[in-house]
Amino acid sequence: MSLNTEDQKIITLARSSRARVAASEGAAVRDETGRTYTAAAVALPSLRLSALRLAVAMAVSSGAHKLEGAALVSEAPHVDAGDLAVVRDLGPDAPVFLAAPDGTLRATLAP
């Protein structure tokens, strides 16, 4: 499958977020204005957040009202159902791209 440049960009940003802190996963989302928000998974003794949930939370806290796309970079073979639900709250029509750590697209979850 061929991705457009904006979709490839959020995969690249998700990879960068993951690599920057050596996290288990990285994510990026794009809002209705084209702004992007990136995050890495947080795994502290008292706080655990997936990268995708954190990226969506960052978008919401910055005023985003809709998501146009999301990307998750992870070793996991699938997107967690709870993570997908969070994306669907703001982006019921947004594609969610699951990519391997090397950026290879594994799956596109369409609405």
C-alpha positions in Angstrom: 0.0 0.0 0.0 1.3 3.4 -0.9 0.9 6.1 1.8 0.5 9.8 1.1 3.3 12.1 2.4 1.2 13.3 5.5 0.5 9.7 6.5 4.2 8.7 6.0 5.1 11.8 8.1 3.1 10.6 11.2 4.7 7.2 11.0 8.2 8.8 10.8 7.3 11.0 13.8 6.1 8.0 15.8 9.3 6.2 15.1 11.3 9.2 16.2 9.4 9.5 19.5 9.9 5.8 20.2 13.6 5.9 19.4 14.3 9.2 21.3 13.6 7.6 24.7 14.0 3.9 23.8 10.3 3.3 24.5 8.3 0.2 23.7 6.1 2.2 21.3 5.8 5.6 19.7 2.7 7.3 18.3 1.7 10.3 16.4 -1.7 11.8 15.5 -2.7 14.5 13.1 -5.6 16.9 13.8 -8.1 18.7 11.6 -5.8 21.6 11.1 -2.8 19.4 10.1 -1.0 19.8 13.4 0.8 16.7 14.7 1.2 15.4 18.2 3.7 12.7 19.2 4.3 10.6 22.2 6.2 7.6 23.5 4.8 5.0 25.9 5.2 5.9 29.6 6.1 3.1 32.0 6.7 4.5 35.5 5.9 2.6 38.7 2.9 4.8 39.4 1.9 5.7 35.8 1.5 3.7 32.6 0.2 5.2 29.4 0.3 3.9 25.9 1.9 6.1 23.3 -1.3 6.3 21.3 -3.4 7.4 24.3 -0.9 10.0 25.3 -0.7 11.4 21.8 -4.5 11.7 21.7 -4.5 13.3 25.1 -1.8 15.8 24.0 -4.0 16.7 21.0 -7.1 17.2 23.1 -5.2 19.3 25.7 -4.0 21.5 22.8 -7.5 22.1 21.5 -7.9 19.5 18.8 -11.5 18.6 18.0 -10.9 15.9 15.3 -8.2 13.5 14.3 -7.5 12.9 10.6 -5.0 10.1 11.1 -2.9 8.2 13.7 0.2 6.0 13.7 1.6 3.5 16.1 5.1 2.1 15.9 5.5 -1.0 18.0 6.7 -4.6 18.0 3.1 -5.5 18.9 1.2 -7.4 16.2 -2.0 -5.3 16.7 -3.4 -2.1 18.1 -4.9 -2.4 21.5 -8.7 -2.2 21.5 -8.7 0.5 24.1 -6.1 2.6 22.2 -8.2 2.3 19.1 -11.3 3.4 21.0 -9.5 6.5 22.2 -8.6 7.4 18.6 -12.2 6.8 17.4 -13.5 9.2 20.1 -12.0 12.1 18.0 -11.4 10.4 14.7 -14.2 8.0 13.8 -13.1 8.1 10.2 -9.4 8.4 10.8 -7.1 5.6 9.5 -4.8 4.1 12.1 -1.5 2.9 10.8 0.4 0.2 12.6 4.1 0.1 11.7 7.1 -2.0 12.8 10.0 -0.2 14.5 11.8 0.0 11.1 8.8 1.9 9.7 7.4 -1.0 7.6 3.6 -0.7 7.5 2.0 -3.8 9.0 -1.7 -2.8 8.9 -4.1 0.1 8.2 -7.2 0.1 10.4 -9.9 1.9 8.5 -13.1 2.9 10.2 
